[in-house]
Amino acid sequence: MKKLNDLKALPLLVFVLLLAGLAKEGEGHACSSTFFSALVQLIPCRPAVAPFSPIPPTEVCCNAVKTLGQACLCVLVNGPPIAGVDRNMALQLPEKCTANFDPCDVMK
């Protein structure tokens, strides 16, 4: 009897797995880092994103931005406020670092 119940559940399991795969495919490149770990990765960029900072991003900062990726950068700029970080300056990092990212959709 147990084997028969397992067989009945198989089509449902296949359907759920198929939907999960399609949903993941539709996301594009999602951020695989947590907010905190993404923030830690961008510590080298702190001087370049401080309010009114004239300091350009360093090579280490730009490497961190490129490694982190557009999706995670967008998660950060759309997340909770970060003390000492100007969001507009953070949004300019990909351009300043010549990272070929699409712009973030900024939620207000």
C-alpha positions as CSV (number, residue, x, y, z in Angstrom):
1,M,0.0,0.0,0.0
2,K,2.8,2.4,0.8
3,K,4.4,1.9,-2.6
4,L,1.1,2.8,-4.3
5,N,0.9,6.1,-2.3
6,D,4.5,6.9,-3.3
7,L,3.5,6.4,-7.0
8,K,0.6,8.7,-6.6
9,A,2.8,11.5,-5.1
10,L,5.3,11.2,-8.0
11,P,3.5,13.3,-10.6
12,L,2.9,16.1,-7.9
13,L,6.6,16.0,-7.0
14,V,7.6,16.2,-10.7
15,F,5.2,19.2,-11.2
16,V,6.6,21.1,-8.2
17,L,10.2,20.5,-9.3
18,L,9.3,21.7,-12.8
19,L,7.7,24.9,-11.5
20,A,10.6,25.6,-9.2
21,G,13.0,25.2,-12.1
22,L,10.9,27.6,-14.3
23,A,10.7,30.1,-11.5
24,K,14.4,30.1,-11.0
25,E,15.0,30.4,-14.8
26,G,12.8,33.5,-14.9
27,E,14.7,35.2,-12.1
28,G,17.8,35.9,-14.2
29,H,20.8,36.1,-12.0
30,A,19.7,36.3,-8.5
31,C,21.9,37.4,-5.6
32,S,23.3,34.3,-3.8
33,S,24.7,36.3,-0.9
34,T,22.9,37.5,2.2
35,F,22.5,41.2,2.7
36,F,25.2,41.2,5.4
37,S,27.8,39.1,3.4
38,A,27.3,41.3,0.3
39,L,27.8,44.4,2.5
40,V,31.0,42.9,4.0
41,Q,32.3,42.2,0.4
42,L,32.0,45.9,-0.4
43,I,33.9,47.2,2.6
44,P,36.8,48.2,0.3
45,C,34.3,50.6,-1.4
46,R,33.4,52.5,1.8
47,P,35.6,55.6,1.1
48,A,34.1,55.9,-2.4
49,V,30.5,55.8,-1.3
50,A,30.7,58.0,1.8
51,P,28.5,61.1,1.4
52,F,30.2,63.9,-0.5
53,S,33.3,61.8,-1.0
54,P,35.7,62.9,-3.8
55,I,37.6,59.6,-3.5
56,P,37.2,57.4,-6.6
57,P,36.8,53.6,-6.1
58,T,40.0,51.7,-5.8
59,E,41.0,48.7,-7.9
60,V,40.2,46.5,-4.9
61,C,36.8,48.1,-4.6
62,C,36.1,47.6,-8.3
63,N,37.1,44.0,-8.1
64,A,34.7,43.5,-5.2
65,V,31.9,45.2,-7.2
66,K,32.5,43.0,-10.2
67,T,32.8,39.8,-8.1
68,L,29.6,40.7,-6.1
69,G,27.6,41.3,-9.3
70,Q,24.7,43.5,-10.3
71,A,22.0,41.5,-8.5
72,C,23.7,41.7,-5.1
73,L,24.6,45.4,-5.6
74,C,20.9,46.1,-6.3
75,V,19.9,44.2,-3.2
76,L,22.2,46.4,-1.2
77,V,21.0,49.7,-2.6
78,N,17.4,48.6,-2.2
79,G,17.9,47.3,1.3
80,P,17.8,49.1,4.6
81,P,19.7,52.4,4.9
82,I,23.4,51.9,5.6
83,A,25.1,54.5,7.9
84,G,27.7,56.5,6.1
85,V,26.7,55.2,2.6
86,D,25.3,57.5,-0.1
87,R,23.0,55.2,-2.2
88,N,23.4,57.4,-5.3
89,M,27.2,57.0,-5.1
90,A,26.8,53.3,-4.6
91,L,24.7,53.1,-7.7
92,Q,27.5,54.8,-9.6
93,L,30.1,52.2,-8.7
94,P,29.5,49.9,-11.7
95,E,30.0,52.8,-14.1
96,K,33.1,54.1,-12.3
97,C,34.5,50.6,-12.1
98,T,33.6,49.9,-15.8
99,A,31.5,46.9,-14.7
100,N,29.1,46.2,-17.5
101,F,26.0,46.0,-15.3
102,D,22.4,47.0,-16.1
103,P,21.2,49.8,-13.8
104,C,19.4,48.8,-10.6
105,D,15.7,49.4,-10.3
106,V,15.7,51.5,-7.2
107,M,12.7,51.0,-5.0
108,K,11.5,54.1,-3.1
